[in-house]
Amino acid sequence: MTAQATVSWKDDASRDLVLNSGDRFALLVRGVGAHLWDDEGTRYLDFLGGIAVISLGHAHPVFVKAVADQAATLGHVSNYFATPPQLGLAARLKRLAGTGESGRVYFGNSGAEANEAAFKLARLHGGADRPRILALKNAFHGRTMGTLALTGKPAMQQPFEPMVPGVEFLDSTIEALEAAIDDRVAALFVEPIKGEAGVLELPEGYLAAARELTERHGALLIIDEIQTGAGRTGAWFAFQHTGITPDAITVAKGIGNGIPIGALITFGAASDLFYPGTHGSTFGGNPLATAVASAVLDEIESAGLVDAAAERGQQIRDAVTAIGSALVEGCRGQGLLIGVALRHPVAGAVVAAAQQHGLIINAANDSTIRLAPALTIGDVEIDEFQNLFARALATVEDALMLDDTHETTEASA
Ligand SMILES: *Cc1c(COP(=O)(O)O)cnc(C)c1O
């Protein structure tokens, strides 16, 4: 009976869900703080945070109260009307991003929708004279047809060709940008740390050079802060580590702690490009989502979680180093967006071993583990992580050694 009950959700999943995802590892039913539980009562330490979404941890009282209070007050009205939560969040995002008076905010329901709005912003700016849009190879901007066209990963695009035209992909070097940019470029899209590609940082000085070159050629600089925003890297937004001012940024993941929301935030003259009828969304910016995001950002601010992200990030890097695993080459990333680089392409095996030991992490690529835990984690969670991650690494090291022995035996036989 029990065995049947435990397999049935897998049957349901493989029968009823679209086949865009591999097998799901567990049926998760509950979360508190940095922990999750499955239907069998197994507890997991969540160091993925729903892919950099769960900024405050699961079922944080501020999140729970904001959802309940706003659902009981006003959930949705359409964009024919303004609501206090929407205006409050727009003003807050402008302040946190540092747009000053002239900034504006467009609300959607996901990262991809925020980037779709940014793509349309680029076209409005470019018109007929500036048909070119530049983006970086290997950067990720979303899965919709527009944002897929911006995503420099040929394997992801290929099944869905033809792509929306006009996008060209560059190497992430200042020289490549210098060589490509001219007065026919409408916009440059940049992911400040390439999260999906393996938590890859840009070269030193890239954003400053990108700002200088786009300004000189009249192109917009649009920074995708969907994964890096909401304090995760130790600044509200990653571009703020550099001191530049972009023309627009996009945000989503971490601002809502799980309520679906995305936003395009514009700076200066780019704020006046949209005009009535050029864009919209039925759900976008509804009072429920915006009240929750405001409460989440308010808690990140009042609890000092942006500084905490920088400190806890360093603590995790130190903990990873202290494990002393021969598999680990080092850590990339900033704050609590961390890529653990492995010496062998065994990230998938490490993720699987970690899950067996009760730790949820993910493989950003074949040889990189991505960590994006809640900004609220403390010493206890980091100790638990170190212990579980060490066990997962040891499991994979043992398997690799066995393989080596096996190969040697076969070779000598
Ligand atoms: C996740 C992500 C997106 C897409 O967001 P969705 O909410 O999945 O549509 C876009 N850009 C970056 C950098 C992301 O990390």
The ligand as a Gaussian input file, in Angstrom:
#p B3LYP/6-31G(d) Opt

LIG

0 1
 C       15.069000      33.262000     -14.378000
 C       15.616000      34.284000     -15.284000
 C       14.857000      34.827000     -16.347000
 C       13.478000      34.328000     -16.683000
 O       12.576000      34.477000     -15.642000
 P       11.214000      33.607000     -15.643000
 O       10.480000      34.119000     -14.442000
 O       11.606000      32.178000     -15.560000
 O       10.500000      33.929000     -16.903000
 C       15.428000      35.817000     -17.114000
 N       16.663000      36.262000     -16.876000
 C       17.413000      35.775000     -15.866000
 C       18.779000      36.334000     -15.636000
 C       16.920000      34.767000     -15.056000
 O       17.680000      34.256000     -14.084000

